[in-house]
Amino acid sequence: HQGELNRALKALDEAYVRLQRSNQELRAARREAEEARVLKERFVANVSHELRTPLNVIVGFAELMYLEPESYLGMALTPAFEDDLRQLYRTSRHLQDLVNDVLDLSRIDAAALPMFREWHDLREIIQEALETVAPLLEQRHLWVRVEKEGDLPLLFVDRTRIRQVLLNLLNNAARYTDRGGITVSLQVREADVLLEVRDTGVGIAPEQLDIIFEEFWQADMTSRRREGAGLGLAISRRFVE
């Protein structure tokens, strides 16, 4: 019995040494992963920031040429030229939105995204978002309606971030809806206000519900028929959290 006890104690000592070694390796790996994460976030933030300046110039000139051609006196736009300008404007705006999304995501990960919370009326934020997406809805011939239940209180929120979350949801609804429209509903539930965006589009398969908030993932990954980079829902979740 004494011999078996000695062997058991020796095995425990060896296991303890292995556990200490594993903990040291784990701490080292965690430190390396943290350093890699910081470097990645710094790289993404720097690259995104450097891209924004020339991209803003491109978007600005494309917007001026497409939306205000009268600024160029004596210049007549042919239908083909106007169509090319429209494509240039839409593509540059899409690229600008993508760069801004990547930058926001990196700033959220680095806990460097400021939040300015004040008391706001959620109905005003919804109206601003709807006015922003109105051209897209008109282009796709989609209706939109707002449903309200109960007396809505003022909410202590970051107006810009909540509006961005709502814009992401509305843009997704518009992109994935070919016929019908979008419903924005507000409900007061005890101490909470529930904001929902519903559409009559293709919907989301049940097996995809657990991964729709992953970065660079889309519900329509097979055909890539829809616009977007798959960052809208990921960023929206981060803002809400």
C-alpha positions in Angstrom: 0.0 0.0 0.0 2.8 2.4 0.8 4.4 1.7 -2.5 1.2 2.3 -4.4 0.7 5.6 -2.4 4.3 6.7 -3.3 3.7 5.9 -7.0 0.4 7.9 -6.9 2.1 10.9 -5.2 4.9 10.8 -7.8 2.3 10.7 -10.6 0.5 13.7 -9.0 3.8 15.6 -8.9 4.4 14.9 -12.5 0.9 15.9 -13.5 1.3 19.1 -11.5 4.5 20.0 -13.3 2.9 19.3 -16.7 -0.1 21.5 -15.7 2.2 24.3 -14.7 4.1 24.0 -18.0 0.7 24.0 -19.9 -0.4 27.1 -18.1 2.8 28.9 -19.0 2.4 27.9 -22.6 -1.2 29.0 -22.5 -0.3 32.4 -21.1 2.4 32.8 -23.7 0.0 31.9 -26.5 -2.6 34.3 -25.2 -0.1 37.1 -25.0 0.9 36.4 -28.6 -2.7 36.3 -29.7 -3.4 39.6 -28.0 -0.4 41.2 -29.6 -1.5 39.9 -33.0 -5.0 41.2 -32.4 -3.8 44.7 -31.5 -1.5 44.8 -34.6 -4.4 43.6 -36.8 -6.7 46.3 -35.5 -4.1 49.0 -35.8 -3.3 47.9 -39.4 -7.0 47.8 -40.4 -7.7 51.2 -38.8 -4.6 52.8 -40.4 -5.4 51.3 -43.9 -9.1 52.3 -43.6 -8.2 55.8 -42.5 -5.7 56.2 -45.4 -8.3 55.0 -47.9 -11.0 57.4 -46.7 -9.3 60.6 -47.8 -8.8 59.9 -51.5 -12.1 58.0 -51.6 -14.0 61.0 -50.2 -12.6 63.0 -53.1 -13.7 60.5 -55.6 -17.2 60.2 -54.2 -17.4 64.0 -54.0 -16.6 64.6 -57.6 -18.7 61.6 -58.8 -21.7 63.0 -56.8 -21.2 66.5 -58.2 -21.0 65.2 -61.8 -23.9 62.8 -61.5 -26.3 64.9 -59.3 -25.4 68.4 -60.4 -24.2 68.3 -64.0 -25.3 71.9 -64.5 -22.2 72.9 -62.5 -20.2 72.2 -65.7 -21.5 74.9 -67.9 -22.0 74.1 -71.6 -21.4 70.3 -71.0 -24.1 68.0 -72.3 -24.4 64.5 -70.9 -25.3 61.7 -73.4 -27.4 58.9 -72.0 -24.4 56.5 -72.1 -22.2 59.0 -70.3 -24.9 59.6 -67.7 -25.3 55.9 -67.1 -21.5 55.6 -66.6 -21.5 58.4 -64.1 -24.4 56.7 -62.2 -22.4 53.5 -62.0 -19.3 55.4 -60.9 -21.3 57.2 -58.2 -23.0 54.1 -56.9 -19.8 52.0 -56.9 -17.7 54.7 -55.2 -20.5 55.1 -52.5 -20.5 51.4 -52.0 -16.7 51.3 -51.6 -16.9 54.2 -49.2 -19.6 52.5 -47.1 -17.4 49.3 -47.0 -14.3 51.2 -45.8 -16.4 53.0 -43.1 -17.8 49.7 -42.0 -14.4 48.1 -41.7 -13.1 51.1 -39.8 -16.1 51.1 -37.4 -15.6 47.4 -36.8 -11.9 47.8 -36.0 -12.7 50.8 -33.7 -15.3 48.7 -31.9 -12.9 45.8 -31.4 -10.3 48.3 -30.0 -12.9 49.9 -27.7 -12.1 53.2 -29.3 -15.5 54.1 -30.8 -17.1 56.9 -28.8 -20.7 56.8 -27.8 -22.7 60.0 -27.2 -25.9 59.0 -25.4 -28.7 61.6 -24.9 -32.5 61.5 -24.5 -34.1 61.1 -27.9 -37.5 60.4 -29.5 -37.1 57.1 -31.4 -39.8 58.1 -33.9 -37.6 61.0 -35.1 -34.6 58.6 -35.6 -36.8 56.3 -37.6 -38.1 59.1 -39.7 -34.5 60.2 -40.5 -33.5 56.7 -41.5 -36.6 56.3 -43.7 -35.8 59.5 -45.5 -32.3 58.3 -46.1 -33.3 55.0 -47.7 -36.3 56.5 -49.5 -34.5 56.6 -52.9 -33.6 53.0 -52.7 -37.1 52.0 -51.8 -38.5 54.0 -54.6 -36.1 52.5 -57.1 -37.1 49.0 -56.0 -40.9 50.0 -55.9 -41.2 48.9 -52.3 -43.7 50.4 -49.8 -42.9 51.1 -46.2 -45.1 51.7 -43.2 -44.5 52.4 -39.5 -46.6 50.8 -36.8 -46.7 52.1 -33.2 -48.2 50.5 -30.1 -48.4 52.4 -26.8 -47.0 55.7 -25.7 -43.3 55.8 -26.5 -41.0 57.3 -23.9 -37.8 59.2 -24.6 -34.8 56.8 -24.8 -31.2 57.4 -23.5 -29.3 56.4 -26.7 -26.6 57.4 -29.1 -28.7 58.8 -31.9 -26.1 58.3 -34.6 -25.5 54.6 -33.7 -29.1 53.7 -33.4 -29.8 55.4 -36.7 -26.9 53.4 -38.3 -28.4 50.1 -36.9 -31.8 51.0 -38.3 -30.2 51.9 -41.7 -28.4 48.6 -41.8 -31.6 46.7 -41.2 -33.6 48.8 -43.7 -30.9 48.4 -46.4 -30.8 44.6 -45.8 -34.6 44.5 -46.0 -34.6 46.4 -49.3 -31.8 44.4 -50.9 -33.5 41.1 -50.1 -37.1 42.1 -51.0 -38.1 42.0 -54.7 -41.9 42.6 -54.2 -44.0 44.1 -51.4 -42.5 46.3 -48.7 -41.1 46.9 -45.3 -42.8 47.4 -41.9 -41.1 49.1 -39.0 -42.9 48.5 -35.8 -42.5 50.0 -32.3 -43.9 48.3 -29.2 -43.6 49.2 -25.5 -43.1 46.2 -23.3 -42.9 47.2 -19.6 -39.5 48.8 -19.2 -38.4 48.1 -22.8 -39.1 49.4 -26.3 -39.0 46.8 -29.0 -38.1 48.0 -32.5 -38.7 45.5 -35.4 -38.0 45.6 -39.1 -40.0 43.1 -41.1 -40.1 42.6 -44.9 -41.8 40.5 -47.5 -38.6 39.3 -49.0 -36.9 35.9 -49.4 -36.5 35.4 -45.6 -33.7 33.6 -43.8 -33.5 29.8 -43.6 -33.8 28.5 -40.0 -30.4 26.8 -40.1 -28.8 30.2 -40.9 -30.2 32.1 -38.0 -27.2 31.3 -35.7 -24.6 32.7 -38.2 -26.3 35.7 -39.8 -24.4 38.1 -37.4 -21.0 36.7 -38.4 -18.7 39.1 -40.2 -18.5 38.9 -44.0 -21.4 36.5 -44.1 -24.5 36.8 -46.2 -27.7 34.8 -46.4 -27.3 34.7 -50.1 -23.7 33.4 -50.2 -24.2 31.0 -53.1 -25.2 33.3 -56.0 -23.7 36.6 -54.6 -26.8 38.2 -56.3 -27.2 40.9 -53.6 -25.0 43.9 -52.9 -23.1 44.3 -49.6 -20.1 42.8 -47.8 -21.8 41.0 -45.0 -20.8 43.6 -42.3 -24.1 45.4 -41.6 -25.6 42.9 -39.1 -22.2 42.3 -37.4 -21.7 46.0 -36.8 -25.3 46.5 -35.7 -25.0 43.7 -33.1 -21.8 45.3 -31.8 -23.5 48.7 -31.5 -26.4 47.2 -29.6 -24.2 45.2 -27.3 
